[in-house]
Amino acid sequence: MTLIQFLIAGLIILFLIKTVSDFKKKRISSSNFLFWFFLWLIILITAFIPQVTNFLAELIGAKRGTDVATYFSILIIFFILFKILSRLERINQEITEIVRRITFKEQDKK
């Protein structure tokens, strides 16, 4: 086991523990729990069996397994960013609606 594998394994185990803890404390939903749990497991597996990424590279026509890991990482980051921005937009709309209702109620009282 190389040093980088040891470090990645330690970090991923901490992330897995945190993910499970947050789920048990109901800080994250079931779907978020499953997403993060399986993502951490996939990263852990590829840290110990890097040939998996080489196999995937051959399947999709990439040159190296590292390229595949990078492509998928970027896609996952963009997906998470999209979800965050969508949720922020929805929250912004809800806040705007709440402020409007409060304003109308205050105007009716006057």
Contacts in CASP RR format, 6 or more apart in sequence:
PFRMAT RR
TARGET T0000
AUTHOR 0000-0000-0000
METHOD contacts of the structure
MODEL  1
MTLIQFLIAGLIILFLIKTVSDFKKKRISSSNFLFWFFLWLIILITAFIP
QVTNFLAELIGAKRGTDVATYFSILIIFFILFKILSRLERINQEITEIVR
RITFKEQDKK
1 9 0 8 1.000
1 48 0 8 1.000
4 47 0 8 1.000
5 47 0 8 1.000
5 48 0 8 1.000
8 43 0 8 1.000
8 44 0 8 1.000
8 47 0 8 1.000
9 44 0 8 1.000
9 47 0 8 1.000
9 48 0 8 1.000
12 40 0 8 1.000
12 43 0 8 1.000
12 44 0 8 1.000
12 47 0 8 1.000
13 44 0 8 1.000
15 36 0 8 1.000
15 40 0 8 1.000
16 37 0 8 1.000
16 40 0 8 1.000
16 41 0 8 1.000
16 44 0 8 1.000
19 28 0 8 1.000
19 33 0 8 1.000
19 36 0 8 1.000
19 37 0 8 1.000
19 40 0 8 1.000
20 33 0 8 1.000
20 37 0 8 1.000
22 28 0 8 1.000
22 33 0 8 1.000
23 30 0 8 1.000
23 33 0 8 1.000
28 36 0 8 1.000
39 76 0 8 1.000
45 52 0 8 1.000
46 52 0 8 1.000
46 53 0 8 1.000
46 69 0 8 1.000
50 65 0 8 1.000
53 64 0 8 1.000
53 65 0 8 1.000
53 66 0 8 1.000
53 68 0 8 1.000
53 69 0 8 1.000
54 64 0 8 1.000
54 65 0 8 1.000
56 62 0 8 1.000
56 65 0 8 1.000
56 68 0 8 1.000
57 63 0 8 1.000
57 64 0 8 1.000
57 65 0 8 1.000
57 67 0 8 1.000
57 68 0 8 1.000
60 68 0 8 1.000
62 68 0 8 1.000
62 71 0 8 1.000
END
